[in-house]
């Protein structure tokens, strides 16, 4: 029996007989699918077969083992680019009249890059969603776009930051995401792409919307056995990898110690230095909110590094103040 039929039978049997795929099965079926697409072999796994498997898994809720296996198959095709921070940006933010839809996490990434961190952002723009995506503001943020993985490595070496579109390193994954328009449901690939870490970074950010996925994203990296990667996972703004300091929540950390959870209360500064001319146009109140968001997102990354929330926030505040003061001096 072919691997695709074996996997469909495994997850699609009746209630008593079905079970999720293990890591080895998930890797094998995704690796076979990708190899077939790359080679154009006549006996390759068809899109309809893989889509059926993805939908069956989605309906029953994907497991960390299934996602880990799928991720491994994609990662085996991407070289290590030597990044420090992995920042997936796939959800976008809902359009708003007050300016809160701007990708403030992009500014956080940019500021971190000025302090020596090599930041690789990756994602894609879902035009049909009508949301504001990071891709819409790359020029404003002065974040260069990489044409391919080796170009991303060059940009990281030269500028410490780059945005690598999904289509430029995993085009098959982007095609699979597009299955939502055909079948009406998202597939586990939406979860997979967030964990790809194409830069081979040691620090990672994972934002998601639905309950349970914050823990799942942290557990995936443990399943992959990426002990050198420290990942913070949280409920992101509109599902994007942007931490929202206006709400309290439990964040999850995957590190060499395993998976841990931490309760983070609402944390907002009422007085914060602002650049004289704002990068993102909004009123004063929204500018303060933006500053808090940028600080909190830098703090989230720094927490993954230091494992100390107060230390991370203090360092993030210092980074923000340096950025704001420099911006004012340049006016």
Secondary structure as GFF3:
##gff-version 3
##sequence-region A 1 331
A	DSSP	alpha_helix	3	12	.	.	.	ID=ss1
A	DSSP	alpha_helix	23	39	.	.	.	ID=ss2
A	DSSP	alpha_helix	47	59	.	.	.	ID=ss3
A	DSSP	alpha_helix	64	75	.	.	.	ID=ss4
A	DSSP	beta_strand	85	89	.	.	.	ID=ss5
A	DSSP	alpha_helix	104	113	.	.	.	ID=ss6
A	DSSP	beta_strand	119	123	.	.	.	ID=ss7
A	DSSP	three_ten_helix	127	129	.	.	.	ID=ss8
A	DSSP	three_ten_helix	134	137	.	.	.	ID=ss9
A	DSSP	alpha_helix	138	141	.	.	.	ID=ss10
A	DSSP	beta_strand	145	146	.	.	.	ID=ss11
A	DSSP	alpha_helix	149	159	.	.	.	ID=ss12
A	DSSP	beta_strand	161	165	.	.	.	ID=ss13
A	DSSP	three_ten_helix	166	168	.	.	.	ID=ss14
A	DSSP	alpha_helix	171	177	.	.	.	ID=ss15
A	DSSP	alpha_helix	179	183	.	.	.	ID=ss16
A	DSSP	alpha_helix	189	192	.	.	.	ID=ss17
A	DSSP	three_ten_helix	193	195	.	.	.	ID=ss18
A	DSSP	beta_strand	203	208	.	.	.	ID=ss19
A	DSSP	alpha_helix	213	224	.	.	.	ID=ss20
A	DSSP	beta_strand	230	235	.	.	.	ID=ss21
A	DSSP	three_ten_helix	237	239	.	.	.	ID=ss22
A	DSSP	beta_strand	249	255	.	.	.	ID=ss23
A	DSSP	beta_strand	258	264	.	.	.	ID=ss24
A	DSSP	alpha_helix	284	306	.	.	.	ID=ss25
A	DSSP	alpha_helix	309	329	.	.	.	ID=ss26
###
